[in-house]
Amino acid sequence: MESTDTSLSQDVVFELLSSPRRRYILYYLRTVDEPIQLTTLAEQVAAWENETDVDSITEQERKRVYVSLYQTHVPRLDEAGVIEYDNDSGLVSLAGEATEIDVYLDSTAERISWQWLYLLLAVASAGLLGVTAAGIGIFGTLSESVVAIVILFAFTVTAVAHTVYVMLQHRSVPAELNQRL
């Protein structure tokens, strides 16, 4: 199924995330780089729900989760455009709309306020340029080219750190899994 809506409402996002199984699905799909079989997804979700590893789940546990994913959860996420499911091949993957729910999955207690870090870096850079141009203290001995290179380096390092942080956050473990893993 494909969603004709290009944006998820807050009510739809909350409804999608109200189910731990759907949160498990989204978490697992973030940890893999390619589409996976629905059976593989069901096995992993069953293992998390039963607080065990995939090799230890019973056929009944796997089947119970598989049926639930196949009949309810995967179609609902596919309909919302959050995942893509190919019924013929049984492959499941994240879709473009998945990024719209990231803000609801991130823990605000663990997030870095990057906008403040960039603002602080900009203010410090302006101050450094000002004292260099005014020739104040040791900064007066620095050329403006050296200061520009230092500022460029500082922004580059911060941007790389920000990018890596965001990539790692997409693979972070949901709160309910932290206690089980």
Secondary structure as GFF3:
##gff-version 3
##sequence-region A 1 181
A	DSSP	alpha_helix	10	17	.	.	.	ID=ss1
A	DSSP	alpha_helix	20	31	.	.	.	ID=ss2
A	DSSP	beta_strand	36	37	.	.	.	ID=ss3
A	DSSP	alpha_helix	38	49	.	.	.	ID=ss4
A	DSSP	three_ten_helix	54	56	.	.	.	ID=ss5
A	DSSP	alpha_helix	59	68	.	.	.	ID=ss6
A	DSSP	pi_helix	69	73	.	.	.	ID=ss7
A	DSSP	alpha_helix	74	79	.	.	.	ID=ss8
A	DSSP	beta_strand	83	86	.	.	.	ID=ss9
A	DSSP	beta_strand	91	94	.	.	.	ID=ss10
A	DSSP	three_ten_helix	96	101	.	.	.	ID=ss11
A	DSSP	alpha_helix	102	105	.	.	.	ID=ss12
A	DSSP	alpha_helix	114	134	.	.	.	ID=ss13
A	DSSP	three_ten_helix	137	141	.	.	.	ID=ss14
A	DSSP	alpha_helix	144	169	.	.	.	ID=ss15
A	DSSP	alpha_helix	175	178	.	.	.	ID=ss16
###
